């Protein structure tokens, strides 16, 4: 099965600590790297995890709070020092270009590549990037500033050839691709061989959803329903539910409730408040509502 992984670079919230970095993560899809959010220290974490900077082509910013984007200028500057030549695409709120373009002009003049800002509308669910084998869409979230999550979807692959059947019916090589795409085979004598006799179903298409930062909102459920892996913020415990509501964040139990209602396969909780030095309580709280929950751990890789 082709590679589809989530690598956690940072899973802390706004207040810096010596234990956790601000939010950022890498999605590795078939060795193409996508960066989701870019808090301070992102490029150092990429070094620690031995990730190839040259494979990074798209950056997705959920919103323009500093703990999700203050690492961007440093990362772009480093890409320039590495003599990158391919364009870099940043998908973010329309204000991102206004905010970062003057900084790029000042600190990163003469880059050997183009930084292209692709404005997205965080309040809508829309396709951001659509390629042959994958699609990335926005998920409207509920926060103090315009914010969206991201849905990474693998597109359905081709059906699998049953070699024994292909050999038995003496199917020409030139017919294999149409058959993988679902076509029947017509023999030279005019007999129709049903595709189901020649192939097996393709592997199920996999999906990963990133949802941070956000208050509890069931409006996201239709967009994340049935995903293989969900990353949902769990900034606070239920004991601090009032604080979560005030700051428009989510508790661990609320994140579990979303996962349960959306019938996802696995939940990763993250974006932990600095007030919790021991995260086991947050994990237990989430697992009480959705058993298949794990903590985000920096430096760890999670398979989709």
N, C-alpha and C positions, 0 to 999 in steps of 0.2 A: 504494500500500500504506500502511496506517495506521502512524503513528509508533510505534516500539518501540525505545528507545535506552537505553544505559547511560552515565552521565556520572560519571567518576571525580573525586571531591573529595579523597580522601586514600587513599594506598596504602602508607603506611609501617607499621611495627610499633610496639611499645610505647615504645621510647626516642625521644623527640622529636629531630628534626634540623631544620636550616634548609633542607633539600632536599625533605623529604617530610612531609606531614601524616598524622595518624593515620587509621585506616580510616573511610571513609564514601563512599557513592555514591548517586546519584539514578537511579532507573528512571523514564523518561518513557514512559508508555503512553497514547497518544492524548491527550497534553497533561495527563494526570493524573500528578502527581509522587508517587513513593514513595521514602522515604529508608531506606537500609539502613545501619545503624550510624551513630553520631553522635559521632565523636571530636572532640577540641578543634579549634576552627577551622572547624567545618562551616559555620556560618552565614556566615563570611567568604568561604569558598570558593563558597558559593551566590551571594553578591554578585558575586564575580569572574566567575562564569559567567553572570551576569544571569538567574538562575532566579527565577521568581515564587513568593514565599513563600505566596501565597494559594492556589496550586494543590496545596500539600502537605497531604494528609489522613491518611496512614498512615505510621508509622515502625516499622521492623522491627529489633529488636536481637538480634544473633546470640548474645551472651552478656554477662555483666556484669563484664567487665574494663574498666578505665578508658579504655584507648585506643580503646574501641568505644562508650563512652557518656558520657564526661565533658563533651561539648559539648551535652548534651540540655537542661540547665536554662537555659543562655544562649540557646539557640534558642527555647525556649518563652517566655522572658521577652521576646524580641524580637517574637514573634508577638503577644504581648499589647500591646506598644507600637504595633504596626501595626493595632490594633483588630480583630483577627480575631474572627469570631463563630461560625464552624463548628467543630464538635467535632473534636478531634485524637485519633487512635487510636494507641496504642503497643502493639505486639505483642512480648511479651518473656517471659522466665522469670517465674514467679509472684513472685519476690522483688523484681522491679522496682518494683512498687507500694509495697512496704514501704520501699525505699531512697529513691525519688524523691518520694513523696507529702509527707513532712515538709519536704523542700527546696522543693517547690512552695508549700506553705503558708507557708513563711518568706519566700522571695524573690519569689514570684509571686502573692501574695494579691490577690484581686479580678480575676482574669482574666475577660475578657468571653466566654470559651468554656470548654467542659469538656475536661479531659484524661482520656481513658478508657484505662485499662490493661487490655489483653486478655491474660490469662495463657496461655502456651503451654507444652507439654511438650517440651523439647528432645530428649528421648530417643526420641521417636516420630515417625514420618512421618504427618502429618495435615494436613488442609486448614485453613488459617488464615483465609482470606478467599475468598469465592466470589461473584463478581458476574456480570452478564450476559455480559460479553465477556472476562473473565479470571478466573484462579484462582491463589492463592498457597498453597503448601504448605511445610511444614518438612522439612528433610533432617537427620537425626541425624548429628552429627559427633563426633569423638573428641578431646577437649581436657581441660585440667586442671580445668575447671569445666563444668557443663552447657552445651552449645553446640549450636546448629543452624545449618544453612545455609537458603537459601530458593530455591524453584523458582517462577518466574513463568511462567505458561502462558497464552498466548492461546487462547481457545476457538475451535473451528472456525467459520468464517463461513458465510454463505449461498452457494449455488451462483450462478454468473454466467449471466445471461440471454443467449441468442443472439438478438439483435434480428431477424435475418433470418428465423429460424424462428418467432418470435413473430408477426411480421408475416404470414408465409406462412399460418400456421394461424389468423390473426385471433383471437389469444388476448385476452380482455377484461382490462383493467387490474386489475380486482379479483382476478384469478387469479394475478397475478405473484408475490405473496408466497408463497402455497402452493407454487408451482412452484419458487421459489428455495429453499424448504425441502425440496424433493425430490418433490413430488407430480406425478403424471402429469396431463395435460389431457384431458378428455373433451369432444369437440365436441358441438354441439347435435344432431348426427345419431347420437351415441352411440359414435363412433370414439375409441379410446384412443390418445393420442399420448404415447409414452414420454418420460419426463423427460430422458433422455440426448439426445434430439433437440432439446430446447428450451434446454438449459443446458450449461455447462462446469463442471468441478469447482471448488470453492472454493479459495482460496489455502491452502497448507499452514499449519497453526497453528504459530506460533513459540514457542520456549521459551528461557528464560535461567535459569541456575543460579549461585548465589553460595555458595561453600564456603570459609569462613574464620571462625575459626581451627580447624585440625585436624591431627592426626597422619595419617600415611598410613593409609588404610583403604579397602579395596575394597568394604566394605559399602555405600558410597554409590552404587556404579555402577548398580544397578537404578533408582535415582531420577533419575539424570542422563543415562541412556542416550539418545544421539541428539540431545541438545539443540543448538540452533543456536549458542549462546554459553555458555561456562563460564568463570567467574572462580574460580580456585583459588589459594589461598595458596601461595607459594614463598619462605618466609622465609629459607631457607638454601641453600647450595650443597652438592653431594655431599661436598666436603672437610669440611664441618661437619655431616655426617650424624648423628654421635653427639650433638651439641648439639641437633639437630632432634628426635631421639628423646627426649632428656632433658626438653625443654620442650614436647613433644607438638605439634610443628609439622612442616612438610613441606619437602622439598628441591624444587628446580626440576625435577629429573629425575623425582622421584616424582609431582609434579603432572602431568607429561607422560605418565607411565605410566597414570595414572587417565584422562586425556583419551583416550589411545589405546584403552584397554580399553572405555571407554564409547562410543567412536565418535562423539565430539562433532564439530561442524563447525569450531569455532574455540576456542582457549584463550587467556585473558588471565591472566597470572600477576601477583601482587601481594603485599602485606603483607611488604615487603622489610625485612630486618634493617638496622639503622643501620651495621653493620660494613662494608657494601658501598657504596663511593662510586661505583663503576663497575658498572652493572647488566648490561653486555653479556655478561659471563661467565654470569650466570644465564639470560639469554635463549638463548645458544648451547647451554647444557646442556639446557634444556627442548626446544629445537628438534631436538636430537639424538634425542629420544624421540618428539616430536610436532611435525611440521614447521610446521603452521599455528598457531604460538604467537606472541603479541605481548606486549610489556611493558605493564602498566598505566601510564598517564601522566596525572598530575593536570592537569585542565582539558580532557582529551580526551573525545570522545564516540564510542561504539562502537555501531554499528547491529546489532540482532538480526535 
